[in-house]
Amino acid sequence: MPPPVIVLLSLIVVLAVMTVILVTRVSVKRRRGIQEFVAAHDLIYEKKGDKAFRKAWAALPELPDRGNITNLIYGLMGDHEMTLFEHTHVVMAGNTPMAIMHTVAAAEISPGIPETHLIRKNLWRSLASALRGAEKVGMSDPEFDREWLVRADDPEYAHALLTPEVRALLRDRKTDRGWHFFGGKAAVVLRRQMSQGVLDDVVGRLLVVCDHIRTIDRMPVSAEGELQS
């Protein structure tokens, strides 16, 4: 009979091997799902984004200008030009490094749209400095206002953008970290690793919001520059 120490070491080795196999299978499945999404929508895939790309997208307050851009996807979905990618950076939790992963989905919109930002409330303190100058806007929706802080250059436009239907797309989405409308982009930042399911969900919601934005663009404007319903 082998000594207990050898039995224990054997069990540890077996568990380690099984863990590696499981993690590998999950990773392969995730990569396959992303490729299926790309193929289904006839998009372009690049394994990595360069430093210039990372620096440009650091304009989003949730993303630091460090780390890696992976799973870069872009192309036309319907009549919307889309950019999708995964951003990973490392932070220290005490003496332990921890990888922070975000999935970003963005669509091109009219560059003339007033700058509007939605930040999940528990992130507001750390991101406040990035959005100084924009006016805080309440939606008169207690549940939504508990989850989201809205900052907008044009409160009237923010109300037109965030209809009850659009607010419903953002409600109880704990991994949605921010929705940003500026610089000709509508961008969503999720605290999730990219996968086919994540892409299907966030892109579907983003396209609904972008279609709604086009209806606002067609709304008449008064002589004072206010949107007319």
C-alpha positions in Angstrom: 0.0 0.0 0.0 1.5 3.4 -1.0 2.2 5.9 1.7 -0.6 8.5 2.4 1.7 11.3 1.1 2.0 9.7 -2.3 -1.7 9.1 -2.5 -2.4 12.8 -1.7 0.2 14.0 -4.2 -1.4 11.7 -6.8 -4.8 13.1 -6.2 -3.5 16.7 -6.4 -1.9 15.9 -9.8 -5.1 14.3 -11.1 -7.1 17.3 -10.0 -4.7 19.7 -11.6 -4.8 17.8 -14.9 -8.6 17.7 -14.9 -8.7 21.4 -14.2 -6.4 22.1 -17.1 -8.5 20.0 -19.4 -11.7 21.7 -18.3 -10.3 25.2 -18.6 -9.0 24.3 -22.1 -12.4 23.0 -23.2 -14.2 26.1 -21.9 -11.6 28.3 -23.7 -12.0 26.4 -27.0 -15.8 26.6 -26.8 -15.6 30.3 -26.1 -13.3 30.9 -29.1 -15.5 28.8 -31.3 -18.6 30.7 -30.3 -16.9 34.0 -31.1 -15.9 32.8 -34.5 -19.4 31.5 -35.1 -20.8 35.0 -34.3 -18.2 36.6 -36.7 -19.1 34.2 -39.5 -22.9 34.5 -39.0 -22.7 38.3 -39.4 -20.0 38.3 -42.1 -17.7 40.5 -39.9 -13.9 40.9 -39.8 -11.9 39.4 -37.0 -8.4 40.3 -35.7 -6.8 38.6 -32.8 -5.4 41.8 -31.2 -5.7 45.5 -31.4 -2.6 47.7 -31.3 -1.5 50.4 -28.8 -3.0 53.2 -30.9 -6.4 51.4 -30.9 -6.2 50.9 -27.1 -5.3 54.6 -26.6 -8.2 55.8 -28.7 -10.7 53.7 -26.8 -9.3 54.8 -23.4 -11.6 57.7 -24.0 -14.2 55.5 -22.4 -13.9 56.2 -18.6 -14.0 52.5 -17.7 -11.0 51.6 -19.8 -7.5 52.5 -18.7 -4.8 53.1 -21.3 -3.0 49.9 -20.4 -3.5 46.2 -20.8 -4.4 44.3 -24.0 -7.1 44.5 -26.7 -8.1 41.1 -28.0 -10.9 39.6 -30.1 -11.3 42.7 -32.2 -14.3 42.4 -34.5 -15.7 45.0 -36.9 -18.0 45.4 -39.8 -21.5 46.2 -40.9 -24.5 44.7 -39.1 -27.6 45.7 -40.9 -26.9 49.3 -41.7 -24.8 50.0 -38.5 -21.0 50.1 -38.5 -19.9 48.1 -35.5 -16.8 47.6 -33.4 -16.5 44.9 -30.8 -13.5 44.0 -28.6 -12.3 42.6 -25.3 -10.1 44.7 -23.0 -8.0 43.1 -20.2 -5.8 44.8 -17.7 -4.3 43.8 -14.4 -4.8 45.4 -11.0 -3.4 44.5 -7.6 -5.7 43.2 -4.9 -3.2 43.5 -2.0 -0.3 41.5 -3.2 -2.4 39.4 -5.6 -2.7 40.4 -9.3 -6.2 40.2 -10.7 -7.3 40.4 -14.3 -10.1 42.8 -15.1 -12.0 42.0 -18.3 -14.4 44.2 -20.2 -16.3 43.5 -23.4 -17.0 46.7 -25.5 -19.6 47.0 -28.2 -19.8 50.3 -30.2 -21.8 51.6 -33.2 -21.3 54.7 -35.3 -24.0 57.3 -34.8 -24.5 60.9 -35.9 -21.5 63.0 -34.6 -23.8 65.9 -33.8 -25.7 64.0 -31.0 -25.3 65.8 -27.7 -22.7 64.0 -25.4 -24.5 61.7 -22.9 -23.1 59.3 -20.4 -24.7 56.6 -18.2 -22.5 55.3 -15.4 -23.6 52.6 -13.0 -24.0 54.2 -9.6 -21.4 52.1 -7.7 -18.8 53.2 -10.2 -19.6 56.9 -10.1 -17.0 58.1 -7.5 -14.1 56.5 -9.4 -15.2 57.9 -12.8 -16.6 61.3 -11.8 -13.5 63.2 -12.8 -13.7 61.9 -16.4 -17.2 63.5 -16.9 -16.9 66.9 -15.3 -18.9 69.6 -16.9 -21.8 67.4 -18.0 -25.1 68.1 -16.2 -26.6 65.4 -13.9 -30.0 64.4 -15.3 -32.7 62.6 -13.3 -35.1 60.4 -15.2 -38.0 60.5 -12.7 -37.8 56.8 -12.6 -36.8 55.7 -9.1 -35.6 52.2 -10.0 -33.6 53.4 -13.0 -32.2 56.4 -11.1 -31.0 54.0 -8.3 -29.0 52.0 -10.8 -27.7 54.7 -13.2 -26.3 58.2 -13.0 -26.9 60.1 -16.2 -24.7 63.0 -17.3 -25.6 64.9 -20.4 -24.7 68.1 -22.2 -28.4 68.4 -23.2 -30.9 67.1 -20.6 -33.7 67.5 -23.1 -32.0 65.1 -25.5 -31.1 62.7 -22.7 -34.8 62.4 -21.9 -35.7 61.8 -25.5 -33.0 59.1 -25.7 -33.8 57.3 -22.5 -37.5 56.4 -23.2 -39.1 53.7 -20.9 -38.4 51.2 -23.6 -34.6 52.1 -23.7 -34.4 52.2 -19.9 -35.9 48.7 -19.8 -32.9 47.4 -21.9 -30.6 48.7 -19.1 -32.5 47.7 -16.1 -31.1 45.0 -13.8 -28.0 44.5 -16.1 -25.4 44.3 -13.3 -22.5 43.7 -15.7 -23.3 46.8 -17.8 -20.8 49.4 -16.5 -21.5 52.3 -18.8 -23.4 53.5 -21.9 -21.7 56.4 -23.7 -22.9 58.5 -26.6 -20.2 60.9 -27.9 -17.8 61.5 -30.7 -20.0 59.8 -33.3 -20.1 56.6 -31.2 -22.6 54.8 -29.1 -20.6 52.5 -26.8 -21.5 49.9 -24.2 -18.9 48.6 -21.6 -19.7 45.4 -19.9 -17.7 43.8 -17.0 -17.8 40.4 -18.7 -15.5 38.2 -20.7 -16.5 38.1 -24.4 -18.5 35.1 -25.6 -21.1 34.4 -28.2 -23.9 34.8 -25.7 -22.6 38.1 -24.5 -22.2 39.4 -28.0 -25.7 38.3 -29.1 -27.2 40.1 -26.1 -25.2 43.4 -26.1 -25.3 43.9 -29.8 -29.0 43.2 -29.9 -29.7 45.9 -27.3 -27.2 48.4 -28.8 -28.8 48.1 -32.2 -32.3 48.8 -30.7 -30.9 51.9 -29.1 -29.2 53.1 -32.3 -32.4 52.6 -34.3 -34.2 54.7 -31.6 -31.5 57.4 -31.9 -32.4 57.8 -35.6 -36.0 58.5 -34.7 -34.8 61.3 -32.4 -32.7 62.7 -35.3 -35.9 63.1 -37.2 -37.8 64.9 -34.5 -38.4 68.6 -35.2 -36.5 71.2 -33.3 -37.9 74.5 -32.0 -36.3 77.9 -32.6 -34.8 77.7 -29.1 -33.1 74.4 -30.1 -35.4 72.2 -28.0 -36.7 68.8 -29.3 -40.4 68.8 -30.1 -42.4 65.6 -29.5 
